[in-house]
Amino acid sequence: MNNCYIDQVLHLLHVFNDQGYKAYIVGGAVRDFLLEKDCSDIDIVTTASPEQISTLFNKSFQMNTEHQTVIVHYDQLQLEVTTMRGDSIEEDLRKRDLTINSMAMDVSRDIIDPFGGQADLKQRLLRSLQPDQRFEEDPLRMLRVIRFVSELGYNVEQASKQVIAQKASMLRSVAPERLSKEWLKLLKGHYVKFAIDLLLDTKLYKDIPILQLTSNELEKLRSILLENQMSDVLIWTTFCLVYSPPKSQFLINMAVPTAIRRQVKTRLDWFKMRVNNTWNREMLFDATLEVALDVEYVRKKFQYTFINSDELKEKWLELPIHSRSELAITGHDLLKIGKKAGSWISSALREAEIAVIKGTCKNEKMSY
């Protein structure tokens, strides 16, 4: 939770309190506040029911019937507000995955920490109060634990680690889109190497459906030194290349958004093209600078010969044009010669592009 948001969120808690309801900021937002980290997802629990929440806030809609969660738009913030589980905030917090996520902040900014979450933060420890029960309630929590290792670099308490190893097969029941989000966060973490070590140690990787990873592929992934500043497209592209041969079909089954899949496929295609070719003018024009930079970045990660970004940018700047829209002629110009519209127009524009890119023709219209 960004500290600049806290007054806005606490004001919302006052709205609940003024109407006779209790409300608290909970979970990751409190954890990140204590770690002095920004948090975009702010969760609130309250004694109010979903219907009562919707009555209090006009800009709201119920998102999750099972967990009684309402999305509230308040003072330019989007907040998840959930009806409290149990008869007290302590009972609600007890049912959360890890102690570092089992803390709350009340309207007075006081931290409610009944299970030692702050102490575990100081010890850099990931601990579940009842790992058997918590992981059975939602098997995805096992992968979440390893994702937190990747993000925070913390150790996992032995009891929780043992339960993950014992109940790993339960992960196979988790919906692909939920797995996809956690896996992507895991790969983007600053301490991803530690997370991969834990995946290997617990053998949880064997039970991640769809991915079907081997220990060798995980070791290969570990050696690539992923960086947490990589884009989602670059993360998925790199991950697809870990397989031998590279594969991307699983991205569909993992419910990766269509736009991301298309961008990944483009980079994989150009990565393959670069095996036996270097960037000539035509290739660079067709690929675009962004794609070419990503391809060279990935080649570097896999320890292939690569062109550095400055040299590639220089090649790009040398191109006479950088897209078809910069051509001096258009399809309308070509129609003036008297032929009917058809596929020939696209072919003719392509020939013009290549001629201009190669420097055999100037990018200007002929005057008649």
C-alpha positions, -999 to +999 in steps of 0.1 A: +000+000+000+016+033-011+018+055+020+002+083+001-030+062-002-033+053+035-053+084+045-078+077+017-082+041+027-085+049+064-112+075+055-131+046+039-128+026+071-143+056+089-173+054+066-179+018+078-174+027+114-198+057+112-225+033+101-218+008+129-197-017+111-161-027+118-136-026+090-099-033+086-071-032+060-058-068+058-033-091+042-006-081+018-013-044+020-004-044+057+026-066+051+039-043+024+031-012+045+053-026+073+080-034+047+077+002+034+068-012-001+041+001-024+011-022-029-015-018-056-039-044-042-056-031-011-080-056+007-105-047+034-126-069+056-157-057+073-186-069+094-209-055+068-226-079+043-221-076+005-256-060+003-248-035+031-215-027+014-232-020-019-257+003-001-229+023+014-210+028-019-227+035-052-197+027-073-194-010-063-202-045-077-201-080-062-172-099-077-170-131-058-202-147-044-184-175-026-161-153-006-186-124-005-162-099-021-173-065-034-152-042-056-155-007-043-144+024-063-136+050-037-117+083-042-100+071-074-090+038-057-103+003-065-106-018-033-116-054-026-140-054+004-149-088+018-173-097+045-154-110+076-151-147+081-160-157+116-170-136+146-139-115+150-109-101+130-087-126+148-108-155+135-107-141+100-069-136+101-064-172+114-077-185+081-052-168+059-023-185+042+008-171+060+014-152+092+030-123+073-004-120+055-024-125+087-022-090+100-047-061+099-047-023+104-077-006+121-090+028+116-066+042+143-036+028+123-030+002+150-016-031+137-035-063+148-010-091+148-023-121+168+000-147+151+034-132+151+035-119+115+057-089+124+082-112+141+083-135+110+089-104+088+119-095+109+131-132+108+124-133+070+103-164+076+073-177+056+051-197+081+016-210+080-003-216+112-020-248+100-003-257+067-023-289+062-056-272+065-046-240+047-032-257+017-061-282+014-085-252+014-067-238-016-038-258-031-027-227-051-013-215-017+016-239-021+027-222-052+020-188-036+045-197-008+072-203-034+062-171-052+067-152-020+102-168-018+109-154-052+096-119-043+110-116-008+139-140-005+125-154+028+130-189+041+101-213+045+094-229+078+101-266+078+066-278+086+051-258+057+078-270+034+070-306+043+033-302+037+040-287+003+061-318-006+034-341+007+004-325-009+019-313-041-004-334-063-034-313-051-021-284-072-033-303-103-069-293-094-062-255-097-076-235-126-051-226-153-057-189-152-049-188-114-017-209-120-006-186-148-008-155-126+012-170-098+038-186-121+044-153-139+049-135-105+072-162-094+094-159-126+095-121-121+107-122-085+141-108-075+149-140-058+137-164-084+167-186-080+157-194-044+122-202-056+135-226-083+156-243-056+125-248-035+105-261-065+132-287-070+135-295-033+098-300-028+093-315-063+062-293-066+072-285-102+062-321-112+026-313-102+021-280-120-004-289-146+002-280-183+038-269-178+052-304-175+086-292-165+116-314-160+144-308-134+168-301-163+146-274-177+142-259-142+180-259-138+183-243-172+158-216-162+178-210-130+210-205-149+195-178-171+194-153-143+159-138-149+156-102-139+125-087-123+125-058-147+116-080-177+083-074-193+056-101-192+061-108-229+099-112-224+094-135-194+070-158-213+093-157-244+123-167-223+103-194-206+091-209-239+128-212-250+137-232-219+120-262-234+139-282-260+127-277-286+110-244-277+072-245-273+045-220-268+013-241-272+010-243-234+004-206-232-031-212-246-039-238-219-024-215-192-049-189-202-022-163-211-040-133-228-042-135-265-023-102-270+006-115-249+007-149-268+009-131-302+038-110-291+056-140-277+051-159-310+065-130-329+096-130-308+100-168-310+097-166-348+124-140-350+146-158-325+144-188-349+152-166-379+183-152-361+198-187-358+212-185-394+208-148-402+218-114-388+198-082-389+197-069-424+176-038-432+146-058-444+146-081-414+149-052-390+121-032-406+098-062-406+106-072-370+106-036-355+132-023-331+113-034-300+112-071-312+148-071-323+160-057-290+140-084-272+154-112-294+190-100-288+184-097-251+172-133-250+201-145-271+224-129-246+206-147-217+211-180-235+247-172-241+245-169-279+263-143-298+243-111-298+242-075-311+242-049-283+213-025-281+233+006-291+244-010-324+209-023-331+194+012-325+220+027-348+210+002-375+173+011-369+180+049-372+197+043-405+165+029-421+149+054-445+114+045-431+103+025-400+067+016-411+045+014-442+027+046-430+059+065-438+059+055-475+055+085-497+029+066-518-003+051-507-029+026-520-049+056-532-020+068-553-017+033-569-054+033-579-048+064-600-031+043-626-066+030-635-065-006-622-092-020-600-085-024-563-072-059-553-044-078-536-019-063-561-020-031-541-005-047-510+021-065-531+031-033-549+034-014-516+056-042-503+079-039-533+080-001-527+089-007-490+118-030-499+131-007-526+131+022-502+146+002-473+174-011-495+181+023-509+174+014-545+145+039-547+139+073-530+109+077-507+091+103-528+063+105-552+068+110-589+053+142-603+032+139-635 
